[in-house]
Amino acid sequence: MKVEVLKENLKTNIGIIERIVGKNLSLPILQNVLITTDDNFLSLISTDLEISIKVWMLVKIIKRGSVVVGAKFLSQFISSLPNEKITIEQAQQDIHIACANIKTQIRGYNPEEFPLIPEFNTAEYVEVEGGKLLRGLSLVIDIASSVQSRPEISGIYFSFSKNSIKVVATDSFRLGEKNIHLEEPLKNVKEKEYSFILPQKSAREILNILENKEGLVRIYFSPNQVLFEFPSKDMARPQIQITSRLIEGEYPNYQDIIPTAFKTNVIVKRDEFLNQIKTASLFSGKINEVKISIDKDKQEMEIFASSPDIGEHHSSIPIKAEGESMKISFNYKYLMDGLSHIKSSELMFNISKEEGPCILKPVGDSSYIYVAMPIKLM
């Protein structure tokens, strides 16, 4: 193999694939990147066996071939080079890199030892606007459970229907659901309804890698794997492919815990509510409890927290309330998480009953709901 490539282009793409490279004592080959020629393109591949990342870049191909070299070391070395054209030439399993007045030899490994990346049936996929997908993921990604005894809720649930994608996460104490509207109905997919559970780690990589990239994202389906592809407008190859294993098992029927009837409905200014919860949290004690009282007659919400070691705190904010006056307690962290993801100036706060699930959602936007469970009856 012998290719010529611009330093900044190579540096950017190595920075993408090295994200999932770590120390693996049982399989040291996973600490490397597979570099191979593909028509007029150079591809870089890394994997940790759960996630695989592949990027393409247009380069000048002088001689075809493939090599495997240490990803972290190559990234550090390329970053140190001047911003000029780089020549990479294969010598058996090693590579020779020349840039300006610099010549370097880096030890490589046998490409045949590198794990195979899963192939996909490219006929079945769905396209979604990347910004919408990433926004939806960002709303629910921190909610997924970290308890490994229930792997089915440790990931992000994707549910596809004809005109929308739902992304859902829960840890049993709270739940977030975002409905992403599709500009065009599902196409090229045999089943018009499809679902899978994506590991939280994979979702984070998708968020980080595709951040600030504009355009459509393609999602390819298979029984045990999923592929997220960011196409290129100017190249015959995509820019980035992220392949992930899926979590086995059936996602809980979460719709059953979302209340449809409420005793109390409140409209409150989001920033004021969030700020008062933050202040009350300083006095919340060891169980992170804040108490909320809804006074329908006064159209007022009182927020209270106390700690025997610190003291107590009272505050009140004006609201628009319908239904019954109500008293209810929450773990302040769950309330703050929900409030921080709602960007509208006002929000709906719907209370089903004293010890039942409550809903937070933006006023005028039914595509996102956040469900929080109270911690005890006041």
RAWOUR-V58100 format. One record per pair of residues at least 6 apart in sequence whose C-alpha atoms are under 8 Angstrom apart, sorted by sequence separation. I is the first residue (numbers start at 1). GAP is how many residues later the second one is. D is the distance in whole Angstrom. If there is no record, write none. Layout:
# RAWOUR-V58100
I|GAP|D  I|GAP|D
This chain:
# RAWOUR-V58100
24|6|7  36|6|6  37|6|6  46|6|6  47|6|6  89|6|5  90|6|6  97|6|6  98|6|6  148|6|7  159|6|6  160|6|7  169|6|6  170|6|7  186|6|7  220|6|6  221|6|7  231|6|7  232|6|5  284|6|6  294|6|6  295|6|6  306|6|4  351|6|7  352|6|6  362|6|7  23|7|8  24|7|7  35|7|7  36|7|5  45|7|7  46|7|5  88|7|7  89|7|5  96|7|7  97|7|5  147|7|7  158|7|7  159|7|5  168|7|7  169|7|6  219|7|7  220|7|5  231|7|4  232|7|5  281|7|7  294|7|5  295|7|8  305|7|6  306|7|6  351|7|5  361|7|6  362|7|8  22|8|8  23|8|6  35|8|6  36|8|7  45|8|6  46|8|7  88|8|6  89|8|7  96|8|6  97|8|6  145|8|6  146|8|6  158|8|6  159|8|7  168|8|6  169|8|7  219|8|6  220|8|7  230|8|6  231|8|6  281|8|8  293|8|6  294|8|7  304|8|7  305|8|5  350|8|6  351|8|7  361|8|5  21|9|7  22|9|6  34|9|8  35|9|5  45|9|4  87|9|8  88|9|5  96|9|4  97|9|8  144|9|6  145|9|5  157|9|8  158|9|5  168|9|5  218|9|8  219|9|5  220|9|8  229|9|7  230|9|6  231|9|7  281|9|7  292|9|7  293|9|5  304|9|6  305|9|7  349|9|7  350|9|5  360|9|6  361|9|6  21|10|5  34|10|6  35|10|7  44|10|6  45|10|7  87|10|6  88|10|7  95|10|6  96|10|6  144|10|5  145|10|7  157|10|6  158|10|7  167|10|6  168|10|7  218|10|6  219|10|6  229|10|8  230|10|5  280|10|7  292|10|6  293|10|7  304|10|5  349|10|6  350|10|7  359|10|7  360|10|5  21|11|7  33|11|6  34|11|5  43|11|7  44|11|5  86|11|7  87|11|5  94|11|7  95|11|5  144|11|6  156|11|7  157|11|5  166|11|7  167|11|5  217|11|7  218|11|5  229|11|6  230|11|6  292|11|5  303|11|6  304|11|7  348|11|8  349|11|5  359|11|6  360|11|6  33|12|6  34|12|7  43|12|6  44|12|7  86|12|6  87|12|7  94|12|6  95|12|7  144|12|7  156|12|6  157|12|6  166|12|6  167|12|7  217|12|6  218|12|7  229|12|4  291|12|6  292|12|6  302|12|7  303|12|5  348|12|6  349|12|7  359|12|5  360|12|8  33|13|5  43|13|4  86|13|5  94|13|5  95|13|7  156|13|5  166|13|5  167|13|8  217|13|5  218|13|8  228|13|6  229|13|6  277|13|8  290|13|7  291|13|5  302|13|6  303|13|6  347|13|7  348|13|5  358|13|6  359|13|6  32|14|7  42|14|6  43|14|7  85|14|6  86|14|8  93|14|7  94|14|4  155|14|7  165|14|6  166|14|6  216|14|7  217|14|7  227|14|7  228|14|5  290|14|6  291|14|6  302|14|4  347|14|6  348|14|6  357|14|6  358|14|5  18|15|8  41|15|6  42|15|5  84|15|7  85|15|8  93|15|5  94|15|7  141|15|7  164|15|7  165|15|5  215|15|8  216|15|7  227|15|6  228|15|6  290|15|5  301|15|5  302|15|7  347|15|4  348|15|6  357|15|6  358|15|6  17|16|8  30|16|7  41|16|5  42|16|6  84|16|7  93|16|5  140|16|8  153|16|7  154|16|8  164|16|5  165|16|7  227|16|4  289|16|7  290|16|8  300|16|7  301|16|5  346|16|7  347|16|5  357|16|5  358|16|8  30|17|6  41|17|5  42|17|6  82|17|7  93|17|6  153|17|6  154|17|8  164|17|5  165|17|7  226|17|6  227|17|7  300|17|6  301|17|6  346|17|6  356|17|6  357|17|7  30|18|6  40|18|6  41|18|6  81|18|7  82|18|8  153|18|7  163|18|6  164|18|5  225|18|7  226|18|6  300|18|5  301|18|6  344|18|6  355|18|7  356|18|7  40|19|6  41|19|8  163|19|5  225|19|6  226|19|7  299|19|6  300|19|5  342|19|7  343|19|7  344|19|7  355|19|6  40|20|7  41|20|7  163|20|7  210|20|8  225|20|4  226|20|7  299|20|5  300|20|8  342|20|6  354|20|8  355|20|8  40|21|6  163|21|7  164|21|8  224|21|6  225|21|5  284|21|5  285|21|7  299|21|6  300|21|8  339|21|8  355|21|6  163|22|5  206|22|8  224|22|5  283|22|5  284|22|6  285|22|5  299|22|6  338|22|7  355|22|6  67|23|7  162|23|5  163|23|7  224|23|8  280|23|7  283|23|5  284|23|6  285|23|8  354|23|6  37|24|8  66|24|8  162|24|5  224|24|8  280|24|7  281|24|7  283|24|6  285|24|8  21|25|7  65|25|8  68|25|8  69|25|8  144|25|5  145|25|6  146|25|8  161|25|7  280|25|6  296|25|6  20|26|7  21|26|7  22|26|8  67|26|6  143|26|6  144|26|5  145|26|4  277|26|7  295|26|8  296|26|7  328|26|6  17|27|7  20|27|7  21|27|7  37|27|6  67|27|7  140|27|7  143|27|5  144|27|5  145|27|8  276|27|7  283|27|6  294|27|8  296|27|7  327|27|7  328|27|7  17|28|7  18|28|7  20|28|6  36|28|8  37|28|6  67|28|8  140|28|6  141|28|7  143|28|6  283|28|7  296|28|6  297|28|8  326|28|7  17|29|6  36|29|6  37|29|7  140|29|6  283|29|6  296|29|5  14|30|7  36|30|4  137|30|7  162|30|6  283|30|7  295|30|5  13|31|8  20|31|7  35|31|5  36|31|6  136|31|7  143|31|7  161|31|6  162|31|7  294|31|5  295|31|7  34|32|7  35|32|5  143|32|7  160|32|8  161|32|5  293|32|8  294|32|5  338|32|6  34|33|6  35|33|6  143|33|7  160|33|5  161|33|7  280|33|6  293|33|6  294|33|6  34|34|5  35|34|8  159|34|7  160|34|5  280|34|8  293|34|4  33|35|6  34|35|7  140|35|8  159|35|6  160|35|6  292|35|6  293|35|7  1|36|8  17|36|6  32|36|6  33|36|6  140|36|5  159|36|4  206|36|7  291|36|7  292|36|5  16|37|8  17|37|7  32|37|5  33|37|6  69|37|8  139|37|7  140|37|7  158|37|5  159|37|7  291|37|6  292|37|6  335|37|7  17|38|7  32|38|4  33|38|5  69|38|7  70|38|7  140|38|8  157|38|7  158|38|5  291|38|4  292|38|8  334|38|7  31|39|6  32|39|5  69|39|5  139|39|7  157|39|6  158|39|6  276|39|7  290|39|6  291|39|7  31|40|6  32|40|8  68|40|5  69|40|6  157|40|4  158|40|7  289|40|7  290|40|6  31|41|8  67|41|7  68|41|5  156|41|5  157|41|6  289|41|6  290|41|6  13|42|7  67|42|7  68|42|6  136|42|6  155|42|6  156|42|5  202|42|6  288|42|8  289|42|5  290|42|6  67|43|7  68|43|6  136|43|8  155|43|5  156|43|6  288|43|5  289|43|6  330|43|7  331|43|7  13|44|8  67|44|6  136|44|7  155|44|4  156|44|6  273|44|8  287|44|7  288|44|6  330|44|5  331|44|6  66|45|7  152|45|7  154|45|7  155|45|5  199|45|8  272|45|7  288|45|7  329|45|5  330|45|5  68|46|8  154|46|7  198|46|8  199|46|8  328|46|7  329|46|6  330|46|8  10|47|8  133|47|7  156|47|7  198|47|7  199|47|7  329|47|6  9|48|8  132|48|7  198|48|5  199|48|6  284|48|8  328|48|8  329|48|7  197|49|6  198|49|6  328|49|6  329|49|6  21|50|7  196|50|7  197|50|5  268|50|7  269|50|8  327|50|8  328|50|6  21|51|8  196|51|8  197|51|7  268|51|5  281|51|6  327|51|6  267|52|6  268|52|7  18|53|6  266|53|7  267|53|5  5|54|5  18|54|6  128|54|6  197|54|7  266|54|6  267|54|7  278|54|8  4|55|6  5|55|7  128|55|8  266|55|4  277|55|7  3|56|7  4|56|5  144|56|7  265|56|6  266|56|6  3|57|6  4|57|7  14|57|8  18|57|8  264|57|7  265|57|5  3|58|5  4|58|8  264|58|6  265|58|6  277|58|8  278|58|7  2|59|6  3|59|5  127|59|8  141|59|7  264|59|5  277|59|7  2|60|5  3|60|7  15|60|7  126|60|6  263|60|6  264|60|5  1|61|7  2|61|5  14|61|6  126|61|6  263|61|6  264|61|7  1|62|5  2|62|7  125|62|7  126|62|7  141|62|7  264|62|7  274|62|6  1|63|4  2|63|8  124|63|8  125|63|6  126|63|7  141|63|7  1|64|4  11|64|7  124|64|5  125|64|6  1|65|6  52|65|7  123|65|6  124|65|5  274|65|6  49|66|8  123|66|7  124|66|7  137|66|7  274|66|7  11|67|6  10|68|8  11|68|6  47|68|8  138|69|7  270|69|7  137|70|7  7|71|7  270|72|8  134|73|6  270|73|8  7|74|8  270|74|7  271|74|7  7|75|8  8|75|7  270|75|6  7|76|6  134|76|8  269|76|6  270|76|5  6|77|8  7|77|6  34|77|7  134|77|7  269|77|4  270|77|6  6|78|6  7|78|6  268|78|6  269|78|6  6|79|5  7|79|6  267|79|7  268|79|6  5|80|6  6|80|6  34|80|7  130|80|8  267|80|6  268|80|7  4|81|7  5|81|5  267|81|5  268|81|7  4|82|6  5|82|7  131|82|8  266|82|6  267|82|6  4|83|5  130|83|7  131|83|7  265|83|7  266|83|5  3|84|6  4|84|6  29|84|7  30|84|7  130|84|6  131|84|8  265|84|6  266|84|6  2|85|7  3|85|5  29|85|6  130|85|6  265|85|5  2|86|6  3|86|7  129|86|6  130|86|5  264|86|6  265|86|6  289|86|8  1|87|8  2|87|4  129|87|4  130|87|5  263|87|8  264|87|5  291|87|8  1|88|6  2|88|6  128|88|5  129|88|6  262|88|6  263|88|6  264|88|7  1|89|5  127|89|6  128|89|5  262|89|5  263|89|5  127|90|6  128|90|7  262|90|4  263|90|6  127|91|5  261|91|6  262|91|7  126|92|6  127|92|6  155|92|7  125|93|6  126|93|5  259|93|7  125|94|5  126|94|7  157|94|7  125|95|4  152|95|7  124|96|6  125|96|6  151|96|7  152|96|7  267|96|8  124|97|6  152|97|6  122|98|7  152|98|7  153|98|7  259|98|7  121|99|8  152|99|6  153|99|8  258|99|7  259|99|8  120|100|7  121|100|8  152|100|8  257|100|7  259|100|8  120|101|8  121|101|8  120|102|7  118|107|8  120|107|8  258|113|7  118|125|8  51|151|7  174|160|7  58|177|8  56|181|7  56|182|7  57|182|7  55|183|8  56|183|5  55|184|6  56|184|7  55|185|5  54|186|6  55|186|6  53|187|7  54|187|5  180|187|7  53|188|6  54|188|7  179|188|5  53|189|5  178|189|6  179|189|6  52|190|6  53|190|6  177|190|8  178|190|5  51|191|7  52|191|5  177|191|6  178|191|7  51|192|6  52|192|6  176|192|7  177|192|6  16|193|7  51|193|4  176|193|6  177|193|7  50|194|6  51|194|7  176|194|5  50|195|5  175|195|6  176|195|6  174|196|7  175|196|5  174|197|5  175|197|7  174|198|4  173|199|6  174|199|6  173|200|5  139|202|6
